[in-house]
């Protein structure tokens, strides 16, 4: 009831055209072209971050509490990178662990959620409907300290230093022998996901892949 009341008082508006009804209307959504790209042998991205609407939507998700956009991006990632697993008899029976890259405690307190966690949950929900075993570990990868936002670091070296040893792992035994997929919103230099991989590797997962919304 509270959610319905808030929507009545503060209706959702499209981040593209400001039309009332949804955080991203159908017309604006059609202007976004997917550009799946393998950034390395273990990392892939779906959208071009230079697209104005992609950038605006991600900022709205992260800084303006437009949580519904996390579901939109999660479903887009699922359709591109996970849907095909339903047709592969060996992989669709394997449990895959999704680990969202954690946000800072301050950011989560401000917006009420970890945006990467919202994206990962949307992927898992879509997979459940298709019979895929996708488990989200929201609290496995945690920040051991608060660091500056990566966007504030000017060089690759500064970004690497900013996230050095920033992550810790809880209950890491739960990923032993499993395929792990890190989920994040944007990758630029790759310093954050590299550090996340470093924290997870001692727990001996089968493999660690990374899927991000944009590059």
C-alpha positions in Angstrom: 0.0 0.0 0.0 2.9 2.4 0.8 4.5 1.7 -2.5 1.2 2.4 -4.3 0.7 5.6 -2.4 4.3 6.8 -3.2 3.7 6.1 -6.9 0.5 8.0 -6.7 2.2 11.0 -5.1 5.5 10.7 -7.0 4.8 8.8 -10.3 7.6 7.2 -12.2 9.0 9.3 -15.0 11.0 8.1 -18.0 14.7 9.0 -17.6 14.8 9.7 -21.4 11.7 11.8 -22.2 10.2 12.4 -18.7 7.0 10.8 -19.7 4.9 9.5 -16.7 4.4 5.8 -16.3 7.8 4.0 -16.1 11.5 4.8 -15.5 12.2 3.9 -19.1 9.4 4.1 -21.6 9.1 1.8 -24.6 9.9 4.5 -27.1 13.1 5.5 -25.3 14.1 1.8 -24.7 14.0 1.2 -28.5 16.7 3.9 -29.0 19.2 1.9 -26.9 21.1 -0.5 -29.0 22.8 -3.5 -27.4 26.5 -4.0 -28.2 27.6 -7.2 -26.6 31.4 -7.2 -26.4 34.0 -9.5 -25.0 36.4 -7.3 -23.2 38.7 -10.2 -22.4 38.5 -14.0 -22.1 36.5 -13.7 -18.9 34.7 -10.3 -19.1 31.8 -9.2 -21.3 29.7 -6.0 -21.5 26.3 -5.4 -23.1 25.9 -1.7 -23.7 28.1 1.2 -24.7 28.4 3.6 -21.7 28.9 6.5 -24.1 25.2 6.2 -25.1 23.6 9.2 -23.3 20.5 7.2 -22.3 22.5 4.2 -21.0 24.6 6.6 -18.9 21.5 8.5 -17.6 19.7 5.3 -16.7 22.7 3.9 -14.8 23.1 7.2 -12.9 19.4 7.1 -12.1 19.7 3.6 -10.8 22.8 4.4 -8.7 22.0 7.9 -7.4 18.3 8.6 -7.8 16.7 5.4 -6.4 15.3 4.2 -9.8 15.5 0.6 -8.6 13.2 -0.6 -11.5 16.0 0.2 -13.9 18.1 -2.5 -12.2 15.5 -5.0 -13.3 15.6 -3.7 -16.8 19.3 -4.1 -17.1 19.2 -7.5 -15.4 16.7 -8.8 -17.9 18.7 -7.4 -20.8 21.9 -9.2 -19.5 19.9 -12.4 -19.0 18.6 -12.4 -22.5 22.0 -11.8 -24.0 24.3 -13.9 -21.9 22.2 -16.5 -20.0 19.2 -17.5 -22.1 21.2 -19.7 -24.4 22.2 -21.9 -21.4 18.6 -23.2 -21.4 19.4 -25.0 -24.7 22.7 -26.5 -23.5 22.0 -29.7 -21.6 25.3 -29.8 -19.6 25.4 -26.2 -18.4 21.7 -25.7 -17.6 22.0 -28.3 -14.8 25.1 -26.7 -13.2 24.5 -24.3 -10.4 26.0 -20.9 -11.2 26.8 -18.4 -8.5 26.1 -14.7 -9.2 28.1 -12.3 -7.0 27.3 -8.6 -7.3 30.2 -6.3 -6.7 29.3 -4.5 -3.4 28.7 -0.8 -3.1 29.9 1.2 -0.2 28.0 1.2 3.1 27.2 4.8 2.6 25.8 4.3 -0.9 23.6 1.4 0.2 22.3 3.5 3.2 21.5 6.4 0.9 19.6 4.5 -1.8 18.4 1.5 0.2 20.0 -1.2 -2.1 23.1 -2.3 -3.9 22.4 -1.6 -7.5 24.6 -4.5 -8.7 22.6 -6.7 -6.4 19.3 -5.6 -7.9 20.7 -6.5 -11.4 21.9 -9.9 -10.2 18.5 -10.7 -8.6 16.7 -9.9 -11.8 19.0 -12.3 -13.7 18.4 -15.0 -11.2 14.6 -14.6 -11.2 14.5 -14.8 -15.0 16.7 -17.9 -14.9 14.4 -19.5 -12.4 11.5 -19.2 -14.8 13.6 -21.0 -17.4 14.8 -23.7 -15.1 18.3 -22.5 -14.6 20.0 -22.8 -11.3 21.3 -19.3 -10.6 22.1 -18.5 -7.0 22.9 -14.9 -5.9 25.3 -14.5 -3.0 24.6 -10.9 -1.9 26.8 -10.9 1.2 29.7 -13.0 0.2 31.9 -10.3 -1.3 32.1 -7.4 1.1 34.1 -4.2 1.4 36.6 -4.3 4.2 37.1 -0.5 4.0 35.4 2.5 2.4 37.2 3.8 -0.6 36.7 6.8 -2.9 34.4 6.3 -5.9 36.4 5.0 -8.9 35.0 7.8 -11.1 37.1 10.2 -8.9 40.4 8.4 -9.8 42.0 10.0 -12.8 44.4 7.3 -14.0 44.5 3.5 -14.1 47.2 3.4 -11.5 45.0 5.5 -9.1 42.0 3.3 -9.8 44.1 0.2 -9.0 45.4 1.7 -5.8 42.0 2.9 -4.8 40.6 -0.7 -4.7 43.7 -2.5 -3.6 42.7 -5.1 -0.9 39.3 -3.5 -0.6 37.3 -6.7 -0.7 36.9 -9.5 1.8 35.0 -12.8 1.4 32.5 -14.4 3.7 31.5 -18.1 3.5 33.8 -18.6 0.5 33.6 -22.3 0.8 30.1 -22.0 -0.8 31.8 -21.3 -4.2 34.4 -24.1 -4.2 34.2 -25.9 -7.5 31.4 -23.6 -8.8 31.2 -21.3 -11.8 31.1 -17.7 -10.4 29.9 -14.7 -12.3 30.6 -11.3 -11.0 27.9 -8.7 -11.8 28.6 -5.0 -12.0 27.2 -1.9 -13.7 30.2 -0.4 -15.5 33.8 -1.5 -16.3 36.5 1.0 -17.4 40.0 -0.1 -16.5 38.8 -3.3 -14.9 40.6 -2.6 -11.6 37.5 -3.3 -9.4 36.6 -6.7 -10.9 40.3 -7.6 -11.0 40.5 -7.0 -7.2 37.2 -8.9 -6.7 38.6 -11.9 -8.6 41.7 -11.8 -6.5 39.7 -12.0 -3.3 37.6 -14.9 -4.6 40.3 -17.1 -6.1 41.7 -18.6 -2.9 38.3 -20.2 -2.4 38.9 -22.3 -5.5 35.9 -21.7 -7.7 35.7 -23.6 -11.0 36.0 -20.4 -12.9 35.3 -16.7 -12.4 33.6 -14.7 -15.2 32.4 -11.1 -15.2 29.4 -9.6 -16.9 28.7 -5.9 -16.7 26.0 -3.7 -18.0 28.2 -1.2 -19.9 31.7 -0.4 -21.0 
